[in-house]
Amino acid sequence: MIKAFRHKGLEVFFETGSKAGIQPHHAPKLRKQLLRLDLAKSPIDMSVPGWNLHRLSTGQWSVWVNGNWRMTFDFDGENATLIDYQDYH
């Protein structure tokens, strides 16, 4: 279950569907990723073909959204935390 966001625009998108704080063309994929993350019990539950789940050197997890864009997150027990949406150049 999602417990905490780092990216406020992503949090608003998850809660209301507003695309104001995200890249609008990323919305369909982000919606799928956030819904799956909300149901996930561990990072491995985010291992979907094409999402390129991997662990970062910081200990966080990352999935590919589009181009340079990634969604990163931590897990605290069975809860997703510190969910962020970033453009890696």
Contacts in CASP RR format, 6 or more apart in sequence:
PFRMAT RR
TARGET T0000
AUTHOR 0000-0000-0000
METHOD contacts of the structure
MODEL  1
MIKAFRHKGLEVFFETGSKAGIQPHHAPKLRKQLLRLDLAKSPIDMSVPG
WNLHRLSTGQWSVWVNGNWRMTFDFDGENATLIDYQDYH
1 38 0 8 1.000
1 39 0 8 1.000
1 78 0 8 1.000
1 79 0 8 1.000
1 80 0 8 1.000
2 14 0 8 1.000
2 34 0 8 1.000
2 37 0 8 1.000
2 38 0 8 1.000
2 79 0 8 1.000
2 80 0 8 1.000
2 83 0 8 1.000
3 76 0 8 1.000
3 79 0 8 1.000
3 80 0 8 1.000
3 81 0 8 1.000
4 81 0 8 1.000
4 82 0 8 1.000
4 83 0 8 1.000
5 11 0 8 1.000
5 14 0 8 1.000
5 82 0 8 1.000
5 83 0 8 1.000
5 84 0 8 1.000
6 82 0 8 1.000
6 83 0 8 1.000
6 84 0 8 1.000
7 83 0 8 1.000
7 84 0 8 1.000
7 85 0 8 1.000
7 86 0 8 1.000
8 21 0 8 1.000
9 18 0 8 1.000
9 20 0 8 1.000
9 21 0 8 1.000
9 22 0 8 1.000
9 85 0 8 1.000
10 21 0 8 1.000
10 22 0 8 1.000
10 30 0 8 1.000
10 34 0 8 1.000
10 71 0 8 1.000
10 83 0 8 1.000
10 84 0 8 1.000
10 85 0 8 1.000
11 83 0 8 1.000
12 18 0 8 1.000
12 20 0 8 1.000
12 21 0 8 1.000
13 19 0 8 1.000
13 21 0 8 1.000
13 22 0 8 1.000
13 27 0 8 1.000
13 30 0 8 1.000
13 31 0 8 1.000
13 34 0 8 1.000
14 34 0 8 1.000
14 38 0 8 1.000
17 27 0 8 1.000
19 27 0 8 1.000
22 30 0 8 1.000
22 85 0 8 1.000
23 66 0 8 1.000
23 69 0 8 1.000
25 66 0 8 1.000
26 65 0 8 1.000
26 66 0 8 1.000
26 69 0 8 1.000
29 65 0 8 1.000
29 66 0 8 1.000
30 65 0 8 1.000
30 71 0 8 1.000
30 85 0 8 1.000
33 46 0 8 1.000
33 51 0 8 1.000
33 63 0 8 1.000
33 65 0 8 1.000
33 71 0 8 1.000
34 71 0 8 1.000
34 83 0 8 1.000
36 45 0 8 1.000
36 46 0 8 1.000
36 48 0 8 1.000
37 46 0 8 1.000
37 71 0 8 1.000
37 73 0 8 1.000
37 80 0 8 1.000
37 83 0 8 1.000
38 80 0 8 1.000
39 45 0 8 1.000
40 46 0 8 1.000
40 80 0 8 1.000
41 78 0 8 1.000
42 75 0 8 1.000
42 78 0 8 1.000
43 53 0 8 1.000
43 55 0 8 1.000
43 61 0 8 1.000
43 73 0 8 1.000
43 75 0 8 1.000
44 53 0 8 1.000
46 53 0 8 1.000
46 61 0 8 1.000
46 63 0 8 1.000
47 53 0 8 1.000
48 63 0 8 1.000
50 64 0 8 1.000
51 63 0 8 1.000
51 64 0 8 1.000
52 62 0 8 1.000
52 63 0 8 1.000
52 64 0 8 1.000
53 61 0 8 1.000
53 62 0 8 1.000
53 63 0 8 1.000
54 61 0 8 1.000
54 62 0 8 1.000
55 61 0 8 1.000
55 62 0 8 1.000
56 62 0 8 1.000
56 72 0 8 1.000
59 74 0 8 1.000
60 72 0 8 1.000
60 73 0 8 1.000
60 74 0 8 1.000
60 82 0 8 1.000
61 72 0 8 1.000
61 73 0 8 1.000
61 74 0 8 1.000
61 75 0 8 1.000
62 70 0 8 1.000
62 71 0 8 1.000
62 72 0 8 1.000
63 70 0 8 1.000
63 71 0 8 1.000
64 70 0 8 1.000
65 71 0 8 1.000
65 85 0 8 1.000
68 87 0 8 1.000
68 88 0 8 1.000
68 89 0 8 1.000
69 85 0 8 1.000
69 86 0 8 1.000
69 87 0 8 1.000
69 88 0 8 1.000
70 85 0 8 1.000
70 86 0 8 1.000
70 88 0 8 1.000
71 83 0 8 1.000
71 84 0 8 1.000
71 85 0 8 1.000
71 86 0 8 1.000
72 82 0 8 1.000
72 83 0 8 1.000
72 84 0 8 1.000
72 85 0 8 1.000
72 86 0 8 1.000
73 80 0 8 1.000
73 81 0 8 1.000
73 82 0 8 1.000
73 83 0 8 1.000
73 84 0 8 1.000
74 80 0 8 1.000
74 81 0 8 1.000
74 82 0 8 1.000
75 81 0 8 1.000
END
